């Protein structure tokens, strides 16, 4: 068994349109493999890594805590610095994290590579950016990443997500 995280769209669907619910176990048959055309349930060991698999235009997403079981294979992407990516025969969806839980977990992250992966792939609000800037104000590398990946994209986020939410 391996615990980890999996990302979904706001309808609780994986990137192939398959809806999954908390408290349920799902399984596949056949050889387990990793990749876009792989067979199995893909998930990441680290929360920071799931955002790499989020549709860049999707501002409404869900992240689940999961447990993979049965046959599990591991994939490492040394080029981009993503490790412990899994494909499993079975997956149990424990629960879905709130946005606040995601932010708090990453604010307490001590692994610099995980922080880098999170900052470069997750889209933060102005308030969330302020929390990270306060926490990491003495870390020049993290501050530069926040400036480049977060503050530059804030206008796009506010226009496409926050504005749309006010009309729902």
Backbone as a printed PyTorch tensor [residue, N CA C, xyz], in Angstrom:
tensor([[[  0.8460,  -1.1950,   0.0000],
         [  0.0000,   0.0000,   0.0000],
         [  0.8770,   1.2380,   0.0000]],

        [[  0.3810,   2.2870,  -0.6650],
         [  1.1060,   3.5460,  -0.7420],
         [  0.1080,   4.6980,  -0.6430]],

        [[  0.3570,   5.6140,   0.2890],
         [ -0.5000,   6.7900,   0.4150],
         [  0.0220,   7.9030,  -0.4780]],

        [[ -0.8870,   8.7670,  -0.9210],
         [ -0.4930,   9.8780,  -1.7640],
         [ -1.6600,  10.7940,  -2.0690]],

        [[ -1.5480,  11.4970,  -3.2100],
         [ -2.5200,  12.5090,  -3.6080],
         [ -2.8500,  12.3590,  -5.0860]],

        [[ -4.0900,  12.6930,  -5.4180],
         [ -4.5480,  12.6390,  -6.8070],
         [ -5.3900,  13.8790,  -7.0770]],

        [[ -5.2400,  14.4570,  -8.2770],
         [ -5.9760,  15.6720,  -8.6160],
         [ -7.1460,  15.3540,  -9.5420]],

        [[ -8.2290,  16.1000,  -9.3660],
         [ -9.4600,  15.9340, -10.1330],
         [ -9.9780,  17.2960, -10.5600]],

        [[-10.8820,  17.3120, -11.5440],
         [-11.5670,  18.5580, -11.8570],
         [-12.6730,  18.7700, -10.8240]],

        [[-13.4100,  19.8570, -10.9420],
         [-14.4240,  20.1920,  -9.9340],
         [-15.5820,  19.2050,  -9.8870]],

        [[-15.7140,  18.3560, -10.9070],
         [-16.7650,  17.3320, -10.9380],
         [-16.2830,  16.0020, -10.3600]],

        [[-15.1120,  16.0280,  -9.7460],
         [-14.4790,  14.8370,  -9.1760],
         [-14.1120,  13.8260, -10.2560]],

        [[-13.7670,  14.3230, -11.4420],
         [-13.3610,  13.4620, -12.5480],
         [-11.8550,  13.5470, -12.7350]],

        [[-11.2500,  12.3940, -13.0740],
         [ -9.8290,  12.4160, -13.3870],
         [ -9.6500,  13.0140, -14.7830]],

        [[ -8.4260,  13.0860, -15.2740],
         [ -8.1840,  13.7520, -16.5610],
         [ -8.7900,  12.9950, -17.7360]],

        [[ -9.3100,  11.8080, -17.5100],
         [ -9.9540,  11.0350, -18.5750],
         [-11.4780,  11.0350, -18.4480]],

        [[-12.0060,  11.8680, -17.5320],
         [-13.4490,  12.0070, -17.3910],
         [-14.1260,  10.9630, -16.5230]],

        [[-13.3420,  10.1980, -15.7590],
         [-13.8880,   9.1490, -14.8930],
         [-14.1310,   9.7220, -13.5040]],

        [[-15.3920,   9.7250, -13.0580],
         [-15.7510,  10.2860, -11.7470],
         [-15.4020,   9.3050, -10.6360]],

        [[-14.8050,   9.8590,  -9.5750],
         [-14.4210,   9.0450,  -8.4210],
         [-14.9100,   9.7360,  -7.1560]],

        [[-15.3590,   8.9550,  -6.1930],
         [-15.9450,   9.4970,  -4.9720],
         [-15.1510,   9.0920,  -3.7370]],

        [[-15.1900,   9.9700,  -2.7440],
         [-14.5280,   9.6860,  -1.4690],
         [-15.1790,   8.4850,  -0.8090]],

        [[-14.3410,   7.6660,  -0.1790],
         [-14.8230,   6.4940,   0.5310],
         [-14.9740,   5.2520,  -0.3340]],

        [[-14.5920,   5.3570,  -1.6060],
         [-14.7380,   4.2220,  -2.5070],
         [-13.3850,   3.7490,  -3.0320]],

        [[-13.3440,   2.4570,  -3.3700],
         [-12.1520,   1.8490,  -3.9580],
         [-12.4480,   1.5290,  -5.4200]],

        [[-11.4640,   1.7910,  -6.2680],
         [-11.5870,   1.5260,  -7.7030],
         [-10.4410,   0.6080,  -8.1100]],

        [[-10.6770,  -0.2310,  -9.1230],
         [ -9.6180,  -1.1340,  -9.5640],
         [ -9.6510,  -1.3010, -11.0760]],

        [[ -8.4890,  -1.6790, -11.6170],
         [ -8.3440,  -1.9550, -13.0490],
         [ -7.7790,  -3.3550, -13.2110]],

        [[ -7.9570,  -3.8990, -14.4030],
         [ -7.3870,  -5.2020, -14.7220],
         [ -6.2870,  -5.0270, -15.7440]],

        [[ -5.4030,  -5.9800, -15.7990],
         [ -4.3320,  -5.9510, -16.7920],
         [ -3.0140,  -5.4990, -16.2030]],

        [[ -2.0110,  -5.4010, -17.0630],
         [ -0.6810,  -4.9660, -16.6330],
         [ -0.7190,  -3.5010, -16.2350]],

        [[ -0.0860,  -3.1710, -15.1360],
         [ -0.0370,  -1.8000, -14.6460],
         [  1.1470,  -1.1000, -15.3030]],

        [[  0.8840,   0.0870, -15.8470],
         [  1.9410,   0.8810, -16.4780],
         [  1.6850,   2.3520, -16.1920]],

        [[  2.6970,   3.1720, -16.4200],
         [  2.6090,   4.6000, -16.1220],
         [  2.5910,   5.3940, -17.4230]],

        [[  1.9740,   6.5560, -17.4020],
         [  1.9910,   7.4560, -18.5530],
         [  0.6010,   7.7500, -19.0840]],

        [[  0.5280,   8.6490, -20.0700],
         [ -0.7660,   9.0430, -20.6390],
         [ -1.5720,   7.8600, -21.1510]],

        [[ -0.8990,   6.8500, -21.6360],
         [ -1.5940,   5.6830, -22.1600],
         [ -1.3680,   4.4680, -21.2630]],

        [[ -0.9560,   4.7390, -20.0190],
         [ -0.6930,   3.6650, -19.0750],
         [ -1.9800,   3.0820, -18.5220]],

        [[ -1.8520,   1.9890, -17.8290],
         [ -2.9870,   1.3300, -17.2090],
         [ -2.7910,   1.3540, -15.7040]],

        [[ -3.7520,   1.9020, -14.9990],
         [ -3.6730,   1.9940, -13.5500],
         [ -4.1010,   3.3690, -13.0890]],

        [[ -4.1820,   3.5290, -11.7810],
         [ -4.5790,   4.8040, -11.1930],
         [ -3.3220,   5.5680, -10.8000]],

        [[ -3.1280,   6.7040, -11.4330],
         [ -1.9420,   7.5180, -11.2130],
         [ -2.1440,   8.4270, -10.0030]],

        [[ -1.1040,   8.5650,  -9.2040],
         [ -1.1270,   9.4810,  -8.0700],
         [  0.2970,   9.8100,  -7.6720]],

        [[  0.4440,  10.8130,  -6.8140],
         [  1.7620,  11.3070,  -6.3970],
         [  1.9320,  11.1110,  -4.9030]],

        [[  3.1430,  10.8510,  -4.4940],
         [  3.4290,  10.7240,  -3.0690],
         [  3.3300,  12.0850,  -2.3740]],

        [[  3.8200,  13.1300,  -3.0720],
         [  3.8490,  14.4690,  -2.4710],
         [  2.7170,  15.3380,  -3.0130]],

        [[  2.0710,  16.0540,  -2.1280],
         [  1.0040,  16.9820,  -2.5000],
         [  1.4890,  17.9740,  -3.5540]],

        [[  2.6890,  18.4700,  -3.4090],
         [  3.2110,  19.4970,  -4.3160],
         [  3.2820,  19.0370,  -5.7610]],

        [[  3.3340,  17.7520,  -5.9880],
         [  3.5150,  17.2390,  -7.3430],
         [  2.2210,  17.0840,  -8.1400]],

        [[  1.0720,  17.0090,  -7.4820],
         [ -0.1690,  16.7590,  -8.2230],
         [ -0.5440,  17.9060,  -9.1510]],

        [[ -0.1150,  19.1130,  -8.8410],
         [ -0.5300,  20.2750,  -9.6270],
         [  0.1150,  20.2910, -11.0080]],

        [[  1.1510,  19.5240, -11.1750],
         [  1.7670,  19.3550, -12.4920],
         [  0.7580,  18.7280, -13.4580]],

        [[ -0.1870,  17.9740, -12.9440],
         [ -1.1450,  17.2470, -13.7650],
         [ -2.4970,  17.9500, -13.8750]],

        [[ -2.5650,  19.1640, -13.3750],
         [ -3.7920,  19.9580, -13.4510],
         [ -3.8540,  20.6480, -14.8050]],

        [[ -5.0450,  20.6900, -15.3860],
         [ -5.2400,  21.4580, -16.6080],
         [ -4.9550,  22.9200, -16.2720]],

        [[ -4.0760,  23.5530, -17.0150],
         [ -3.6590,  24.9240, -16.6910],
         [ -4.8090,  25.9230, -16.7530]],

        [[ -5.8850,  25.6010, -17.4720],
         [ -7.0320,  26.5080, -17.5610],
         [ -8.0780,  26.2140, -16.4940]],

        [[ -7.8980,  25.1540, -15.7430],
         [ -8.8720,  24.7370, -14.7440],
         [ -8.5180,  25.3260, -13.3860]],

        [[ -9.3030,  26.3260, -12.9820],
         [ -9.0650,  26.9320, -11.6770],
         [ -9.9110,  26.2740, -10.5910]],

        [[-10.8670,  25.4730, -11.0090],
         [-11.6700,  24.6970, -10.0630],
         [-11.1580,  23.2670, -10.1100]],

        [[-10.5240,  22.8250,  -9.0620],
         [ -9.9850,  21.4750,  -9.0270],
         [-10.1080,  20.9530,  -7.6070]],

        [[ -9.9700,  19.6630,  -7.4730],
         [-10.0170,  19.0020,  -6.1760],
         [ -8.7860,  18.1220,  -6.0420]],

        [[ -8.2940,  18.0110,  -4.8370],
         [ -7.1740,  17.1210,  -4.5520],
         [ -7.6340,  16.1320,  -3.4820]],

        [[ -7.4270,  14.8640,  -3.7770],
         [ -7.8250,  13.8060,  -2.8470],
         [ -6.6080,  13.1650,  -2.2080]],

        [[ -6.7800,  12.7630,  -0.9590],
         [ -5.8200,  11.8690,  -0.3180],
         [ -6.2390,  10.4700,  -0.7380]],

        [[ -5.2760,   9.6830,  -1.1710],
         [ -5.5900,   8.3590,  -1.7050],
         [ -4.6590,   7.3040,  -1.1250]],

        [[ -5.0700,   6.0510,  -1.2770],
         [ -4.2160,   4.9180,  -0.9400],
         [ -4.2340,   3.9750,  -2.1370]],

        [[ -3.0660,   3.7870,  -2.7240],
         [ -2.9180,   2.8380,  -3.8260],
         [ -2.5720,   1.4750,  -3.2570]],

        [[ -3.0940,   0.4250,  -3.8970],
         [ -2.7970,  -0.9310,  -3.4210],
         [ -2.7950,  -1.8960,  -4.5980]],

        [[ -2.5670,  -3.1690,  -4.2880],
         [ -2.3960,  -4.1620,  -5.3370],
         [ -1.0260,  -3.9480,  -5.9620]],

        [[ -0.9120,  -4.2210,  -7.2300],
         [  0.3630,  -3.9740,  -7.9170],
         [  0.5410,  -2.4560,  -8.0820]],

        [[  1.7060,  -1.9590,  -7.6770],
         [  2.0190,  -0.5270,  -7.7780],
         [  3.3790,  -0.3880,  -8.4450]],

        [[  3.4550,   0.4920,  -9.4380],
         [  4.7530,   0.7930, -10.0410],
         [  5.0890,   2.2590,  -9.7620]],

        [[  6.3750,   2.5450,  -9.7170],
         [  6.8660,   3.8950,  -9.4350],
         [  7.5220,   4.4730, -10.6750]],

        [[  7.2830,   5.7650, -10.8890],
         [  7.9170,   6.4790, -11.9840],
         [  8.6090,   7.7050, -11.4110]],

        [[  9.8190,   7.9900, -11.8550],
         [ 10.5530,   9.1850, -11.4440],
         [ 10.9230,   9.9840, -12.6910]],

        [[ 10.6280,  11.2600, -12.6610],
         [ 10.9570,  12.1570, -13.7670],
         [ 12.1430,  13.0100, -13.3410]],

        [[ 13.3410,  12.4620, -13.4990],
         [ 14.5570,  13.1520, -13.0630],
         [ 14.7350,  14.5010, -13.7530]],

        [[ 14.3330,  14.5950, -15.0090],
         [ 14.5400,  15.8270, -15.7790],
         [ 13.8150,  17.0080, -15.1320]],

        [[ 12.5710,  16.7990, -14.7190],
         [ 11.7770,  17.8830, -14.1280],
         [ 11.7660,  17.8720, -12.6010]],

        [[ 12.3820,  16.8790, -11.9980],
         [ 12.4620,  16.8300, -10.5420],
         [ 11.2000,  16.3450,  -9.8600]],

        [[ 10.4910,  15.4190, -10.5000],
         [  9.3050,  14.8290,  -9.8880],
         [  9.6030,  13.3670,  -9.6010]],

        [[  9.4330,  12.9960,  -8.3220],
         [  9.7770,  11.6500,  -7.8900],
         [  8.5850,  11.0070,  -7.1920]],

        [[  8.6020,   9.6890,  -7.1500],
         [  7.5530,   8.9290,  -6.4790],
         [  6.1810,   9.2340,  -7.0600]],

        [[  6.0840,   9.0780,  -8.3780],
         [  4.8090,   9.1170,  -9.0750],
         [  4.4080,   7.6620,  -9.2590]],

        [[  3.1560,   7.3470,  -8.9920],
         [  2.7420,   5.9510,  -8.9650],
         [  1.5960,   5.6580,  -9.9270]],

        [[  1.5000,   4.3980, -10.3090],
         [  0.3380,   3.8570, -10.9940],
         [  0.0030,   2.5700, -10.2540]],

        [[ -1.2530,   2.4470,  -9.8370],
         [ -1.6290,   1.2950,  -9.0180],
         [ -2.8340,   0.5540,  -9.5900]],

        [[ -2.9200,  -0.6870,  -9.2130],
         [ -4.0230,  -1.5460,  -9.6260],
         [ -5.3330,  -1.1230,  -8.9500]],

        [[ -5.2420,  -0.7080,  -7.7000],
         [ -6.4140,  -0.2720,  -6.9360],
         [ -6.1130,   1.0750,  -6.2970]],

        [[ -7.1820,   1.8470,  -6.1110],
         [ -7.0150,   3.1300,  -5.4210],
         [ -8.2360,   3.3760,  -4.5490]],

        [[ -7.9830,   3.8000,  -3.3260],
         [ -9.0380,   4.1710,  -2.3900],
         [ -8.9890,   5.6830,  -2.2450]],

        [[-10.1160,   6.3540,  -2.4570],
         [-10.2030,   7.8090,  -2.3050],
         [-10.6100,   8.0800,  -0.8550]],

        [[ -9.6460,   8.5330,  -0.0480],
         [ -9.9160,   8.7730,   1.3780],
         [-10.8440,   9.9720,   1.5580]],

        [[-10.3920,  11.1270,   1.0710],
         [-11.1660,  12.3560,   1.2110],
         [-10.5770,  13.4210,   0.2890]],

        [[-11.2630,  14.5440,   0.2250],
         [-10.7980,  15.6680,  -0.5890],
         [-10.3400,  16.7880,   0.3330]],

        [[ -9.2110,  17.3870,  -0.0030],
         [ -8.6500,  18.4830,   0.7830],
         [ -9.3240,  19.8030,   0.4220]],

        [[ -9.4820,  20.6470,   1.4150],
         [ -9.9470,  22.0070,   1.1340],
         [ -8.7530,  22.8240,   0.6350]],

        [[ -9.0230,  23.9300,   0.0170],
         [ -7.9510,  24.8070,  -0.4530],
         [ -7.0990,  25.2690,   0.7380]],

        [[ -7.7450,  25.5780,   1.8460],
         [ -7.0210,  26.0070,   3.0480],
         [ -6.0770,  24.9030,   3.5430]],

        [[ -6.5160,  23.6570,   3.5070],
         [ -5.6560,  22.5380,   3.9150],
         [ -4.4380,  22.4180,   3.0010]],

        [[ -4.6470,  22.6250,   1.7100],
         [ -3.5350,  22.5710,   0.7580],
         [ -2.5190,  23.6660,   1.0840]],

        [[ -3.0020,  24.8860,   1.2640],
         [ -2.1140,  26.0170,   1.5490],
         [ -1.3710,  25.8080,   2.8660]],

        [[ -2.0680,  25.3800,   3.8980],
         [ -1.4250,  25.1860,   5.2020],
         [ -0.3740,  24.0840,   5.1370]],

        [[ -0.6630,  23.0060,   4.4310],
         [  0.3120,  21.9260,   4.3110],
         [  1.5660,  22.4150,   3.5880]],

        [[  1.3860,  23.2050,   2.5410],
         [  2.5410,  23.6830,   1.7850],
         [  3.2940,  24.7870,   2.5320]],

        [[  2.6160,  25.5690,   3.3240],
         [  3.3130,  26.5650,   4.1550],
         [  4.2320,  25.8950,   5.1690]],

        [[  3.8890,  24.6750,   5.5610],
         [  4.7000,  23.9440,   6.5360],
         [  5.6910,  22.9840,   5.8820]],

        [[  5.7690,  23.0090,   4.5580],
         [  6.6890,  22.1360,   3.8210],
         [  8.1310,  22.5950,   4.0510]],

        [[  9.0200,  21.6520,   4.2920],
         [ 10.4290,  21.9840,   4.5150],
         [ 11.3200,  21.5710,   3.3460]],

        [[ 10.7960,  20.7590,   2.4500],
         [ 11.5660,  20.3090,   1.2960],
         [ 11.5300,  21.3950,   0.2180]],

        [[ 12.6830,  21.9630,  -0.1240],
         [ 12.7570,  23.0680,  -1.0860],
         [ 12.2630,  22.6430,  -2.4650]],

        [[ 12.6000,  21.4380,  -2.9200],
         [ 12.1240,  20.9790,  -4.2240],
         [ 10.5980,  20.9080,  -4.2520]],

        [[  9.9960,  20.4430,  -3.1720],
         [  8.5320,  20.3910,  -3.0970],
         [  7.9340,  21.7900,  -3.1510]],

        [[  8.5410,  22.7220,  -2.4370],
         [  8.0660,  24.1110,  -2.4760],
         [  8.1790,  24.6920,  -3.8780]],

        [[  9.2970,  24.4390,  -4.5400],
         [  9.4830,  24.9240,  -5.9090],
         [  8.4180,  24.3580,  -6.8350]],

        [[  8.1960,  23.0420,  -6.7500],
         [  7.1880,  22.4100,  -7.5940],
         [  5.8020,  22.9960,  -7.3380]],

        [[  5.4870,  23.2440,  -6.0870],
         [  4.1870,  23.8150,  -5.7430],
         [  4.0480,  25.2360,  -6.2900]],

        [[  5.0200,  26.0730,  -6.0350],
         [  4.9460,  27.4760,  -6.4530],
         [  4.8840,  27.6160,  -7.9730]],

        [[  5.5380,  26.7270,  -8.6860],
         [  5.5510,  26.8360, -10.1470],
         [  4.3140,  26.2330, -10.8170]],

        [[  3.4890,  25.4760, -10.0810],
         [  2.3440,  24.8200, -10.7200],
         [  0.9880,  25.1520, -10.1120]],

        [[  0.9430,  25.6630,  -8.9030],
         [ -0.3150,  26.0030,  -8.2310],
         [ -0.5780,  27.4910,  -8.4390]],

        [[ -1.8310,  27.8770,  -8.6050],
         [ -2.1710,  29.2910,  -8.7700],
         [ -2.7580,  29.8090,  -7.4710]],

        [[ -2.0640,  30.7730,  -6.8540],
         [ -2.4760,  31.3100,  -5.5560],
         [ -3.2640,  32.6070,  -5.7040]],

        [[ -4.0680,  32.8830,  -4.6840],
         [ -4.7500,  34.1730,  -4.5830],
         [ -3.7670,  35.1920,  -4.0130]],

        [[ -4.1670,  36.4430,  -4.0250],
         [ -3.3410,  37.5220,  -3.4780],
         [ -3.0380,  37.2730,  -1.9950]],

        [[ -4.0350,  36.8200,  -1.2670],
         [ -3.8700,  36.5490,   0.1670],
         [ -2.9230,  35.3740,   0.4060]],

        [[ -3.0300,  34.3530,  -0.4070],
         [ -2.1460,  33.1950,  -0.2710],
         [ -0.7050,  33.5650,  -0.6100]],

        [[ -0.5340,  34.3730,  -1.6390],
         [  0.8090,  34.8540,  -1.9880],
         [  1.4180,  35.6010,  -0.8070]],

        [[  0.6230,  36.4340,  -0.1580],
         [  1.1070,  37.2050,   0.9950],
         [  1.5660,  36.2720,   2.1170]],

        [[  0.8460,  35.1810,   2.3600],
         [  1.2430,  34.2170,   3.3910],
         [  2.6030,  33.5920,   3.0710]],

        [[  2.7960,  33.2100,   1.8100],
         [  4.0610,  32.5950,   1.4010],
         [  5.2070,  33.6080,   1.4360]],

        [[  4.9360,  34.8470,   1.0440],
         [  5.9810,  35.8700,   1.0680],
         [  6.4280,  36.1520,   2.5030]],

        [[  5.4810,  36.1670,   3.4290],
         [  5.8280,  36.4020,   4.8360],
         [  6.6350,  35.2260,   5.3890]],

        [[  6.1980,  34.0240,   5.1050],
         [  6.8670,  32.8230,   5.6330],
         [  8.2770,  32.6490,   5.0650]],

        [[  8.4650,  32.9480,   3.7810],
         [  9.7370,  32.6770,   3.1150],
         [ 10.4910,  33.9490,   2.7230]],

        [[ 10.2420,  35.0320,   3.4470],
         [ 10.8370,  36.3260,   3.0910],
         [ 12.3610,  36.3370,   3.1110]],

        [[ 12.9860,  35.4240,   3.8120],
         [ 14.4590,  35.3920,   3.8530],
         [ 15.0540,  34.4180,   2.8350]],

        [[ 14.2010,  33.7270,   2.0990],
         [ 14.6780,  32.7710,   1.1080],
         [ 14.5520,  33.4050,  -0.2830]],

        [[ 15.6630,  33.8960,  -0.7900],
         [ 15.6620,  34.6320,  -2.0560],
         [ 15.1460,  33.7760,  -3.2160]],

        [[ 15.5350,  32.5220,  -3.2550],
         [ 15.1090,  31.6420,  -4.3430],
         [ 13.5860,  31.4700,  -4.3560]],

        [[ 13.0020,  31.2240,  -3.1900],
         [ 11.5500,  31.0700,  -3.0940],
         [ 10.8580,  32.3870,  -3.4220]],

        [[ 11.3900,  33.4920,  -2.9510],
         [ 10.8050,  34.8100,  -3.2470],
         [ 10.8300,  35.0950,  -4.7480]],

        [[ 11.9160,  34.7290,  -5.4220],
         [ 11.9850,  34.9270,  -6.8750],
         [ 10.9500,  34.0730,  -7.5970]],

        [[ 10.7610,  32.8420,  -7.1520],
         [  9.7540,  31.9730,  -7.7570],
         [  8.3410,  32.5310,  -7.5480]],

        [[  8.0860,  33.0400,  -6.3690],
         [  6.7740,  33.6450,  -6.0870],
         [  6.5440,  34.8340,  -7.0200]],

        [[  7.5480,  35.6590,  -7.1530],
         [  7.4280,  36.8270,  -8.0320],
         [  7.1710,  36.4060,  -9.4710]],

        [[  7.9400,  35.4540,  -9.9620],
         [  7.8490,  35.0510, -11.3640],
         [  6.5920,  34.2440, -11.6660]],

        [[  6.2970,  33.2500, -10.8480],
         [  5.2000,  32.3290, -11.1630],
         [  3.8560,  32.7290, -10.5660]],

        [[  3.8730,  33.4720,  -9.4750],
         [  2.6090,  33.7870,  -8.8220],
         [  2.1410,  35.2160,  -9.1050]],

        [[  2.9650,  36.1770,  -8.8080],
         [  2.5260,  37.5630,  -8.9630],
         [  2.2600,  37.9230, -10.4240]],

        [[  3.0200,  37.3600, -11.3320],
         [  2.7960,  37.6030, -12.7700],
         [  1.4620,  37.0440, -13.2310]],

        [[  1.0450,  35.9260, -12.6330],
         [ -0.1760,  35.2540, -13.0700],
         [ -1.4170,  35.6510, -12.2760]],

        [[ -1.2440,  36.5120, -11.2920],
         [ -2.3600,  36.8920, -10.4240],
         [ -3.4890,  37.5500, -11.2080]],

        [[ -3.1610,  38.4060, -12.1340],
         [ -4.1880,  39.0950, -12.9290],
         [ -5.0160,  38.0880, -13.7320]],

        [[ -4.3570,  37.1140, -14.3220],
         [ -5.0620,  36.0780, -15.0910],
         [ -5.9860,  35.2860, -14.1670]],

        [[ -5.4860,  34.9260, -13.0060],
         [ -6.2780,  34.1700, -12.0430],
         [ -7.5110,  34.9640, -11.6190]],

        [[ -7.2990,  36.2270, -11.2570],
         [ -8.4240,  37.0400, -10.8010],
         [ -9.4540,  37.2340, -11.9080]],

        [[ -9.0100,  37.4090, -13.1140],
         [ -9.9200,  37.6230, -14.2420],
         [-10.7070,  36.3600, -14.5710]],

        [[-10.0440,  35.2220, -14.5750],
         [-10.6810,  33.9830, -15.0140],
         [-11.3830,  33.2000, -13.9210]],

        [[-10.9810,  33.3700, -12.6980],
         [-11.5660,  32.5580, -11.6320],
         [-12.3980,  33.3980, -10.6770]],

        [[-11.7750,  34.3600, -10.0550],
         [-12.4860,  35.1280,  -9.0380],
         [-13.6650,  35.8890,  -9.6300]],

        [[-13.4890,  36.4940, -10.7940],
         [-14.5720,  37.2370, -11.4320],
         [-15.7250,  36.2960, -11.7850]],

        [[-15.4050,  35.1380, -12.3170],
         [-16.4350,  34.1650, -12.7030],
         [-17.2100,  33.6900, -11.4810]],

        [[-16.5550,  33.5170, -10.3580],
         [-17.2150,  33.0210,  -9.1460],
         [-18.2460,  34.0030,  -8.6200]],

        [[-18.0670,  35.3100,  -8.8860],
         [-19.0240,  36.3050,  -8.3840],
         [-20.3460,  36.2430,  -9.1420]],

        [[-20.3620,  35.6400, -10.3330],
         [-21.5860,  35.5480, -11.1280],
         [-22.3240,  34.2390, -10.9310]],

        [[-21.7580,  33.3010, -10.2190],
         [-22.4110,  31.9940, -10.0220],
         [-23.4970,  32.0770,  -8.9550]]])
